[in-house]
Amino acid sequence: MILPALVLIVIYSYGPMLGIVIAFQKFVPALGIFESKWTGWDNFRYVMAMPDTGRVLWNTVLISFMKIVAGLIVPITVSLLLNEVRKELFKRGIQTLVYLPHFLSWVILGGILIDILSPSTGIVNQLLAAFGIEPIFFLGSNDWFRYILVLSDTWKDFGFSTIVYLAALTSINPSLYEAAAIDGAGRWKQTLHITLPGMAPVIILLTTLSLGQVLNAGFDQVFNLYSPQVYETGDIIDTFVYRIGLLDAQYGVATAVGLFKSVVSLTFISLSYYLAYRFANYRIF
């Protein structure tokens, strides 16, 4: 039963790793990886000398960090609020509504956001105009684009994360709340001294594991929302590689950037698993 899964992993995960050699070549598709000219570290030197490299790396790290922080605060807050709802039907309805966007692709959500945030016909700018505020080109402004990415990503995925935190809440012993109520603790103090400490292991675990995603700022989302107007604040490593590799046909340079990202991501993933084991007693096996 394991054999088909192993075959798929070898074909689609380990097999393509042979293409790493392209990062050290001036790759020509007609010649293939065996006959293309070997250039050593030239592609890496070229990437590091590019004026956009530092900006792209900074955008990636900053956007990823903002998404990680928002992706922790919002689901924890919503799960705490849902935990206080006593009407089960209403609670399940809210859970379903916030969970649905997780199943939609960024192609669909991107089109929805473009319509909603349109400077001329978008509902957001129409509301702003009703209050006498000039229209804002949210997806074409370097001042707003990062925040739109973070807010839309959080809106899409916080419902899925909320399920994890709600599951953590069910493991808290109800007798602790009863004892706290007898001692005169209100709902707020019960949340601070029972609920949050009870959720702490899961919060620490998910926080440390999210470190492995620090260079994954979301290609699908950015690709469907960005434009040359917001390259300054919205261009990330994945979109940078896409333009260099597929549009400019600099396959060796694009592979070098991808390899650099993979090495850094591997380092952070290893660190995150160590921290998860150290602080949350998480084990892979």
C-alpha positions in Angstrom: 0.0 0.0 0.0 2.9 2.4 0.6 4.6 1.6 -2.7 2.4 3.8 -4.9 3.0 6.8 -2.6 6.7 6.2 -2.7 6.7 6.0 -6.5 4.8 9.3 -6.7 7.3 10.9 -4.3 10.3 9.7 -6.2 8.8 10.8 -9.6 7.4 14.2 -8.6 9.5 15.2 -5.6 13.0 13.7 -5.8 13.2 13.3 -9.6 12.8 17.0 -10.4 15.6 17.7 -7.9 18.1 16.7 -10.7 17.2 20.0 -12.2 19.1 21.8 -9.5 22.2 21.5 -11.7 20.6 24.2 -14.0 21.5 26.7 -11.3 25.2 26.2 -12.1 24.8 26.3 -15.9 23.9 28.6 -18.7 21.0 26.4 -19.5 19.8 26.1 -23.1 16.7 23.9 -23.5 17.8 22.5 -26.8 21.1 21.2 -25.3 19.6 19.9 -22.0 21.3 19.7 -18.6 24.0 17.4 -19.9 25.3 19.6 -22.7 24.6 23.1 -21.4 27.7 25.2 -20.5 28.8 24.9 -16.9 29.2 28.3 -15.2 29.7 27.5 -11.6 28.6 30.2 -9.2 28.1 32.8 -11.9 24.3 32.7 -11.7 24.4 33.3 -8.0 26.8 36.2 -8.3 24.6 37.7 -11.1 21.5 37.4 -8.8 23.2 39.0 -5.8 24.4 41.9 -8.1 20.9 42.6 -9.4 19.4 45.8 -8.0 16.0 44.2 -7.3 17.3 41.2 -5.3 17.4 43.0 -1.9 14.0 44.6 -2.4 12.4 41.3 -3.4 13.9 39.4 -0.5 12.7 42.2 1.9 9.2 42.1 0.5 9.0 38.3 0.8 10.2 38.3 4.5 8.0 41.3 5.5 4.8 40.0 3.8 5.4 36.5 5.2 6.0 37.8 8.7 2.9 40.0 8.6 0.8 37.0 7.4 2.2 34.7 10.1 1.3 37.3 12.8 -2.1 38.0 11.5 -2.7 34.3 10.9 -2.1 33.7 14.6 -3.9 36.6 16.2 -7.2 36.4 14.2 -7.9 32.7 14.5 -7.1 32.7 18.2 -9.4 35.7 18.8 -12.2 34.2 16.7 -11.9 30.8 18.4 -12.1 32.4 21.8 -15.2 34.3 20.8 -16.9 31.2 19.3 -16.1 29.3 22.4 -18.3 31.8 24.3 -21.3 31.2 22.0 -23.8 28.9 23.7 -26.3 28.4 20.8 -24.8 25.5 18.9 -26.7 26.1 15.6 -25.5 29.7 15.5 -21.9 28.7 16.3 -21.8 26.0 13.6 -23.3 28.5 11.1 -20.5 31.0 11.8 -17.9 28.3 11.6 -19.1 27.3 8.2 -19.2 30.8 6.8 -15.7 31.7 7.9 -14.4 28.3 6.7 -15.8 28.5 3.1 -13.2 30.9 1.6 -10.5 28.4 2.4 -11.8 26.2 -0.5 -11.8 29.0 -3.1 -8.8 29.4 -5.3 -7.0 32.7 -5.6 -8.1 33.0 -9.2 -11.7 33.3 -8.0 -10.9 35.4 -4.9 -8.5 37.6 -7.0 -11.3 38.5 -9.4 -13.7 39.2 -6.5 -11.1 41.5 -4.8 -10.4 43.3 -8.0 -14.1 44.1 -8.4 -14.6 45.0 -4.8 -11.5 47.3 -4.7 -11.9 48.9 -8.1 -11.3 52.6 -7.9 -14.3 53.4 -10.1 -17.0 50.8 -9.5 -15.8 48.9 -6.4 -18.1 48.9 -3.4 -15.3 49.9 -1.0 -14.6 53.1 -2.9 -18.3 53.8 -3.3 -18.6 53.7 0.5 -15.6 56.0 0.8 -17.1 58.4 -1.7 -20.3 58.5 0.4 -18.2 60.0 3.2 -16.5 62.4 0.9 -13.2 60.5 0.6 -11.3 60.4 -2.7 -11.2 56.9 -4.4 -8.1 54.8 -3.5 -6.5 52.5 -6.0 -5.8 49.8 -3.4 -4.2 47.2 -5.8 -2.2 49.9 -7.6 -0.8 51.7 -4.5 2.5 50.8 -2.9 1.1 52.2 0.4 -1.8 49.8 0.5 -0.9 46.7 -1.5 0.9 44.8 1.3 -1.9 45.3 3.7 -4.4 44.1 1.1 -2.3 40.9 0.7 -2.2 40.3 4.4 -5.9 41.1 5.0 -7.2 39.0 2.1 -4.9 36.1 3.0 -6.1 36.2 6.6 -9.7 36.3 5.5 -9.2 33.3 3.3 -7.5 31.0 5.8 -8.4 32.0 9.3 -11.5 29.8 9.3 -9.4 26.7 8.7 -7.0 27.7 11.5 -9.9 28.4 13.9 -10.8 24.7 13.8 -7.4 23.8 15.2 -7.7 26.2 18.1 -11.3 25.1 18.8 -10.1 21.5 19.0 -7.5 22.7 21.5 -10.2 24.3 23.6 -12.0 21.0 23.9 -9.0 19.5 25.7 -9.3 21.9 28.6 -10.8 20.4 31.7 -14.2 22.0 32.4 -13.7 21.6 36.1 -11.1 24.3 36.0 -13.7 26.8 34.8 -16.1 25.6 37.6 -13.4 26.1 40.2 -12.5 29.5 38.9 -16.2 30.6 38.9 -16.5 29.5 42.5 -13.5 31.6 43.3 -15.2 34.6 41.7 -13.4 34.7 38.4 -15.4 36.2 35.5 -15.2 35.2 31.9 -12.3 37.5 31.1 -10.2 36.2 34.0 -11.1 32.6 33.1 -9.9 33.3 29.5 -6.6 34.8 30.7 -5.8 32.2 33.4 -7.4 29.0 32.0 -8.2 29.2 28.3 -5.1 30.9 26.9 -2.7 28.8 29.1 -4.6 25.7 28.0 -4.1 26.7 24.3 -0.5 27.6 24.8 1.1 24.3 23.6 -0.9 24.4 20.3 -0.2 28.2 19.8 3.6 27.6 20.4 3.6 24.6 18.0 1.8 26.4 15.1 4.0 29.5 15.6 7.2 27.6 15.5 6.1 25.5 12.5 5.1 28.6 10.6 8.8 29.7 10.6 9.3 27.3 7.7 7.0 29.4 5.6 9.0 32.7 6.1 10.0 32.8 2.4 6.6 31.7 1.1 4.6 34.9 0.8 2.0 33.3 -1.5 2.7 33.1 -5.2 -0.9 32.4 -6.2 -2.3 35.4 -4.3 0.4 37.9 -5.4 0.4 36.7 -9.0 -3.3 37.3 -9.3 -3.4 40.7 -7.6 -0.1 42.5 -8.4 0.9 44.6 -11.3 4.1 46.5 -12.4 2.8 49.5 -10.4 3.3 47.6 -7.1 6.5 45.7 -7.8 8.3 48.0 -5.3 6.3 46.6 -2.4 4.6 43.5 -3.7 7.2 41.7 -5.8 8.3 38.5 -3.9 10.8 35.7 -4.7 8.3 33.4 -6.4 7.0 36.1 -8.8 10.6 37.3 -9.4 11.6 33.7 -10.4 8.5 33.4 -12.6 9.4 36.6 -14.6 13.1 35.7 -14.8 12.6 32.1 -15.7 9.5 31.9 -17.8 9.2 35.4 -19.2 12.8 36.3 -19.7 14.0 32.6 -20.3 16.9 33.0 -17.9 16.5 29.5 -16.6 19.8 29.2 -14.8 19.3 32.5 -12.9 15.8 31.5 -11.9 16.9 28.1 -10.7 19.7 29.8 -8.7 17.1 32.0 -6.9 14.9 29.0 -6.3 17.8 27.0 -4.9 18.7 29.8 -2.6 15.1 30.0 -1.3 15.0 26.3 -0.8 18.2 26.2 1.3 17.0 29.1 3.5 13.6 27.5 3.9 15.2 24.1 4.8 17.2 25.9 7.5 14.1 27.6 8.9 12.1 24.3 8.8 14.8 22.5 10.7 14.9 25.3 13.2 11.1 25.3 13.6 11.0 21.5 14.2 13.7 21.8 16.8 11.8 24.7 18.6 8.5 22.8 18.3 10.2 19.8 20.0 11.9 22.0 22.6 8.9 24.1 23.6 5.9 22.1 22.6 7.2 18.5 22.9 6.3 17.9 19.2 7.8 14.9 17.5 7.7 14.0 13.9 7.5 10.2 14.5 
